[in-house]
Amino acid sequence: MTEQKEIRRALLSVSNKNQIVELGQGLSDLNVELLSTGGTARSLRQAEINVQEVSDITQFPEILDGRVKTLHPKVFGGLLAKRKKNDHSHDLIKHDITPIDLVVVNLYPFETVCSDTSLPEDEMLEYIDIGGSALLRAAAKNYYDVAPVCDPDDYSLVIEELKEREKLSMETRQRLAAKAFGHTAHYDAVIASVFRQKSKIYDFPSEIAAGWRKKNDLRYGENPHQKAAVYQESGMRAWGVVGANILQGKAVSFNNYMDCDAAWRLVSSFSNPACVIVKHNNPCGVSESETLVESFRLAYAADSISAFGGIVGFNRSVDAETANELSKLFLECVIAPQFQPEAREVLAKKANLRLLEQPTLLADPYERDIRRISGGFLIQDQDMPGPVETKVVSKRAPTPEEQLSAAFAWQVAKQVKSNAIVLVRGRQTCGIGAGQMSRIDALKVAKMKLEQESLSLKKMPLVLASDGFFPFRDTVDEAAKIGVTAVIQPGGSVRDEESITAANEHGMAMMLTSIRHFRH
């Protein structure tokens, strides 16, 4: 007795008709009986492929403008029945249900249409697929007997394997099932995200499903032995660093993305023309000025040694003059809202330099901060508070110059890894101590950088910002030795009075913000 073929009957119901005719023809050539619905059936018939309507099997027409097509025991019984279970086989015979061995479904394009803000909500709701998700999940649950296919990229692989082996391997079935469940989970996550946005729900829900779509594989991760890819958040406009248009240069690497993001977060926070140079996820030079080119020159001068091979972020369109300055240096990436044609022409000569263009600066609030830890995630609001009111606690009040520098330094400090000390003259950093285990060590690193500063700025007062409070007065005492005249810090230490006393002894102005900016 000849063994029956493994795939005898297939259900095809797709929104994306790409390659569906080729798949239908390939299955038909293998003598697979085809069932289909609506538009998919029409596409197959137009290609002269024999297909049977699902409504002919269920003896029930499509109703509610096509909202109900496949939700019927004749369909789902054929999908969920275990072939080797006797009572399941008995039920199939009793109710005249024929098994379905292959399900090819992709879902209504909700992710595409939901980003169209002009689409009325009742029309958007019509793009939420119910039957298609149910079909895929049923097939994936019963993948030992039913193969679920949701990706057109898998059509040719399925046909080739059936031609070669007359069946699908268990490895292929498991992979297709995993992809199907991932596809429906992603689909529902996008829907949930859109509903949260429309409902303006900004709290922390008891359950969160994240929807991300792979944008690119990367050459490697932080190190060459680590595999990596970049994913884009689904169901919303392309924004941020991931949504930037890459204009030229080598492929953007994992570390490039990380550093571009650090630069973009910080440079977006300034209202005047600003430049941020980032190295290893920390700013090494930051400046705000009247022109973009001057901002770049000052940011570069702040730490020209660290700027080598750095990432540069601007909050204004890059012009030819700024591009000429950039072209003198070895840099990895430049990210900006726009690059003027003359600037593109200049920078095109540096073929390896990556240019990322993102017209929209980050706004407040714009996302939640998600950190991976073993076994789960930590989720928090972004550290993007509005203007901070400061309280002067020293005998001497800061001068207008010192106040300007303190506000600038405080803005920089929240994007520097803790423990962080930021030294500023005017609106230019001149020493940054980042990621140290003690605050006094952070000051020592910042002091080392300060020794590289240009003489032209030394006539301006030196201001210090600390992302956290001073546990002891030692940081204030050491700051006085290098010429710091004003300090801005959160306060909140049990020894605040000691630090305030130290500031008064040295004639410093000290301002407390009552807000901390730890960044781990």
Buried (B, 14 or more C-beta within 10 A) or exposed (E): EEEEBBBBBBBBBBBEBEBBBBBBBBBBEBEBBBBBBBBBBEBBBEBEBEBBBBBEBBEBEBEEEEEBBBBBEBBBBBBBBBBEEEEBBEBBEEEEBBBBBBBBBBBBEBBEBBEEEEEEEEEBEBBBBBBBBBBBBBBBBBBEBBBBBBBBEBBEBBBEBBEEEEBBEEEBBEBBBEBBBEBBBBBBBBBBBBEBEEEEEEEEEEEBBBBBEEEBEBEBBEEEEEEBEBEBBBBBEBBBBBBBEBBBBBEBBBBBBBBBBBBBBBBBBBEBBBBBBBBBBBBBBBBBBEBBBBBBBBBBBBBBEBBBEBBBBBBBBBBBBBBBBBBEBEBBBBBBBBBBEBBBEBBBEBEEBBBBBBEBBBEEEBEEEEEEEEEEEEEEEEBBEEEBEBEBBBEBEBEEBBBBBBBBBBBBBBBBBBBBBBBBBBBBBBBBBBBBEEBBBBBBBBBEBBEBBBEEBEEBBBBBBBBBBBBBBBBBBBBBEBEBBBBBBBBBBEEBEBBBBBBBEBEBBBBBBEBBBEBE
